[in-house]
Amino acid sequence: MKHYNYLIVGSGFSGLTFAERVATQCGKASLVVDRRDHLGGNAYDYYDDAGVLIHRYGPHYFRTNSPLIRDYLSQFTEWHQVNYEILSYDDGRYWNFPINLNTFEQFLGRSSTSEEMEQWLAEHRVPIESPKNSEEVIVSQVGWGLYEKFFKGYTLKQWKRDPKELDASVCGRISIRTNRDNRYLREEFQALPKEGYTRMFERMVEACGDKITLKLETDYREILSEVTFDHMIYTGAIDDYFDYCYGPLPYRSLRFEPESFTSEQLLSREKISGKKNFWQPAMQVNYPNEENFTRIVEIKHATGQECNNTTIVREYPDDYEPGKEAYYPIPAADATTLYQRYKKLADAGENVSFIGRLGTYRYYNMDQVVGMALTEFKKLEQIL
Ligand SMILES: Cc1cc2nc3c(=O)[nH]c(=O)nc-3n(C[C@H](O)[C@H](O)[C@H](O)COP(=O)(O)OP(=O)(O)OC[C@H]3O[C@@H](n4cnc5c(N)ncnc54)[C@H](O)[C@@H]3O)c2cc1C
């Protein structure tokens, strides 16, 4: 029996952050187990057959307002600064998105001003003092017309739930602006690891030296009889850990359909993309209405990779059942109630911490799970 200080389930952002901290700050040994055949969890990226660096599990736009988290990760990567910009496609044309003065002008079909837009919004928004769900949070800012054009169909497709049933934070994350700021996100620091996420994760592992043992393509249950440990850090799905004893938590799953193009094939797209060797005019285009997919991502716009080929990925929302990848916890009241039952069991366990997006069943971004792992490290550093 080999003994480890920590058994860490999952080699994503949260698992590897924790492993790196305990190795380099306390000299503690971890066994990191992941059932996938690679590091990095959902943030894993790789070069596909066309030579294009793509994100396997959907686009991952790193951003943070926390200098602490930025500085922590900067030990393992340099950054490629990006102003993430996206568009929305509807009625046979591209629209600036999130809604801003440029979108408003496209909507009017003429030039306008911030003042005119503010007045228009004031006339159309539905007065709701404290919006309680994702429909209310948008109609209270822009009214029914823009809500239906840009938000309703997309949200229904993505979550298979009416926006009325979803937490206000789902659509509330998207800014509405009356200036010409086309940036998708609002955080101060927006950048991708210069050589990709996977290279950054490899450096985190290298920093651990002999204090880390990695076991990929392995479910942690398979090795429980072979090892002993003081404490487990669990970053998988909490309902899975408890063998779905209260029934499965609801998640949304996704299906990704990549398609690659050579520079010859891209010649006919130049008028649309406005750029040589690109397929579409922005890193991400949302398809809120007619199509079955929600978005097409051409991540080469954001990575800055010099490559004549390109790859686009169509993203289709999919129903979830245990066995499929659980991508998104559902931010709705019924799901939270069921999660609370699992959390009670988790809180009662003594030598296991549940962290990360699936371990805490919460829609967290990458920087937030890094923050969570750093906090857990600080807590356990005192007692273990
Ligand atoms: C489509 C999509 C797009 C996203 N886009 C963004 C974005 O643009 N910006 C952003 O900040 N965040 C984004 N996120 C969120 C981001 O993916 C998460 O915040 C982050 O990956 C969470 O890291 P984690 O380590 O908690 O979990 P994960 O990355 O999910 O890693 C958990 C790991 O645990 C492993 N595991 C689970 N169960 C077991 C088991 N029984 N045995 C062994 N291994 C197991 C899994 O294989 C997985 O590798 C996105 C998420 C998705 C799904």
The ligand as an SDF file (V2000), in Angstrom:
LIG
                    3D

 53 58  0  0  0  0  0  0  0  0999 V2000
  -18.5470   24.5040  -22.3250 C   0  0  0  0  0  0  0  0  0  0  0  0
  -17.8860   25.2190  -21.1860 C   0  0  0  0  0  0  0  0  0  0  0  0
  -17.3290   26.4690  -21.4070 C   0  0  0  0  0  0  0  0  0  0  0  0
  -16.7220   27.1380  -20.3610 C   0  0  0  0  0  0  0  0  0  0  0  0
  -16.1800   28.3650  -20.6170 N   0  0  0  0  0  0  0  0  0  0  0  0
  -15.5520   29.0260  -19.6320 C   0  0  0  0  0  0  0  0  0  0  0  0
  -14.9680   30.2940  -19.9030 C   0  0  0  0  0  0  0  0  0  0  0  0
  -15.0490   30.8070  -21.0180 O   0  0  0  0  0  0  0  0  0  0  0  0
  -14.3330   30.9320  -18.8830 N   0  0  0  0  0  0  0  0  0  0  0  0
  -14.2510   30.3860  -17.6140 C   0  0  0  0  0  0  0  0  0  0  0  0
  -13.6360   31.0050  -16.7420 O   0  0  0  0  0  0  0  0  0  0  0  0
  -14.8030   29.1780  -17.3530 N   0  0  0  0  0  0  0  0  0  0  0  0
  -15.4450   28.4980  -18.3200 C   0  0  0  0  0  0  0  0  0  0  0  0
  -16.0040   27.2690  -18.0690 N   0  0  0  0  0  0  0  0  0  0  0  0
  -15.9010   26.7330  -16.6980 C   0  0  0  0  0  0  0  0  0  0  0  0
  -14.6260   25.9360  -16.4960 C   0  0  0  0  0  0  0  0  0  0  0  0
  -14.6320   24.8160  -17.3410 O   0  0  0  0  0  0  0  0  0  0  0  0
  -14.5700   25.4940  -15.0420 C   0  0  0  0  0  0  0  0  0  0  0  0
  -14.6280   26.5920  -14.1650 O   0  0  0  0  0  0  0  0  0  0  0  0
  -13.3170   24.7020  -14.7070 C   0  0  0  0  0  0  0  0  0  0  0  0
  -12.9300   23.8350  -15.7310 O   0  0  0  0  0  0  0  0  0  0  0  0
  -13.5850   23.9150  -13.4590 C   0  0  0  0  0  0  0  0  0  0  0  0
  -12.4390   23.2210  -13.1210 O   0  0  0  0  0  0  0  0  0  0  0  0
  -12.5480   22.0120  -12.1280 P   0  0  0  0  0  0  0  0  0  0  0  0
  -11.1680   21.5610  -11.8530 O   0  0  0  0  0  0  0  0  0  0  0  0
  -13.3930   22.3860  -10.9740 O   0  0  0  0  0  0  0  0  0  0  0  0
  -13.3890   20.8920  -12.9010 O   0  0  0  0  0  0  0  0  0  0  0  0
  -13.1500   20.1300  -14.2620 P   0  0  0  0  0  0  0  0  0  0  0  0
  -12.3840   20.9300  -15.2150 O   0  0  0  0  0  0  0  0  0  0  0  0
  -14.4980   19.6250  -14.6660 O   0  0  0  0  0  0  0  0  0  0  0  0
  -12.2440   18.8890  -13.8120 O   0  0  0  0  0  0  0  0  0  0  0  0
  -12.7580   17.8190  -13.0310 C   0  0  0  0  0  0  0  0  0  0  0  0
  -12.0130   16.5620  -13.4520 C   0  0  0  0  0  0  0  0  0  0  0  0
  -12.4080   15.5090  -12.5760 O   0  0  0  0  0  0  0  0  0  0  0  0
  -12.4060   14.3100  -13.3110 C   0  0  0  0  0  0  0  0  0  0  0  0
  -13.2430   13.3290  -12.6100 N   0  0  0  0  0  0  0  0  0  0  0  0
  -14.5610   13.4560  -12.3220 C   0  0  0  0  0  0  0  0  0  0  0  0
  -14.9780   12.3340  -11.6750 N   0  0  0  0  0  0  0  0  0  0  0  0
  -13.9120   11.5050  -11.5840 C   0  0  0  0  0  0  0  0  0  0  0  0
  -13.7120   10.2120  -11.0360 C   0  0  0  0  0  0  0  0  0  0  0  0
  -14.7270    9.5090  -10.4560 N   0  0  0  0  0  0  0  0  0  0  0  0
  -12.4870    9.6510  -11.0840 N   0  0  0  0  0  0  0  0  0  0  0  0
  -11.4540   10.3180  -11.6980 C   0  0  0  0  0  0  0  0  0  0  0  0
  -11.6020   11.5610  -12.2380 N   0  0  0  0  0  0  0  0  0  0  0  0
  -12.8060   12.1390  -12.1790 C   0  0  0  0  0  0  0  0  0  0  0  0
  -12.9540   14.7170  -14.6680 C   0  0  0  0  0  0  0  0  0  0  0  0
  -12.5570   13.7890  -15.6630 O   0  0  0  0  0  0  0  0  0  0  0  0
  -12.3440   16.0940  -14.8600 C   0  0  0  0  0  0  0  0  0  0  0  0
  -11.1650   16.0400  -15.6410 O   0  0  0  0  0  0  0  0  0  0  0  0
  -16.6550   26.5700  -19.0670 C   0  0  0  0  0  0  0  0  0  0  0  0
  -17.2280   25.3230  -18.8490 C   0  0  0  0  0  0  0  0  0  0  0  0
  -17.8380   24.6510  -19.8860 C   0  0  0  0  0  0  0  0  0  0  0  0
  -18.4650   23.3150  -19.6370 C   0  0  0  0  0  0  0  0  0  0  0  0
  1  2  1  0
  2  3  1  0
  2 52  2  0
  3  4  2  0
  4  5  1  0
  4 50  1  0
  5  6  2  0
  6  7  1  0
  6 13  1  0
  7  8  2  0
  7  9  1  0
  9 10  1  0
 10 11  2  0
 10 12  1  0
 12 13  2  0
 13 14  1  0
 14 15  1  0
 14 50  1  0
 15 16  1  0
 16 17  1  0
 16 18  1  0
 18 19  1  0
 18 20  1  0
 20 21  1  0
 20 22  1  0
 22 23  1  0
 23 24  1  0
 24 25  2  0
 24 26  1  0
 24 27  1  0
 27 28  1  0
 28 29  2  0
 28 30  1  0
 28 31  1  0
 31 32  1  0
 32 33  1  0
 33 34  1  0
 33 48  1  0
 34 35  1  0
 35 36  1  0
 35 46  1  0
 36 37  1  0
 36 45  1  0
 37 38  2  0
 38 39  1  0
 39 40  1  0
 39 45  2  0
 40 41  1  0
 40 42  2  0
 42 43  1  0
 43 44  2  0
 44 45  1  0
 46 47  1  0
 46 48  1  0
 48 49  1  0
 50 51  2  0
 51 52  1  0
 52 53  1  0
M  END
$$$$
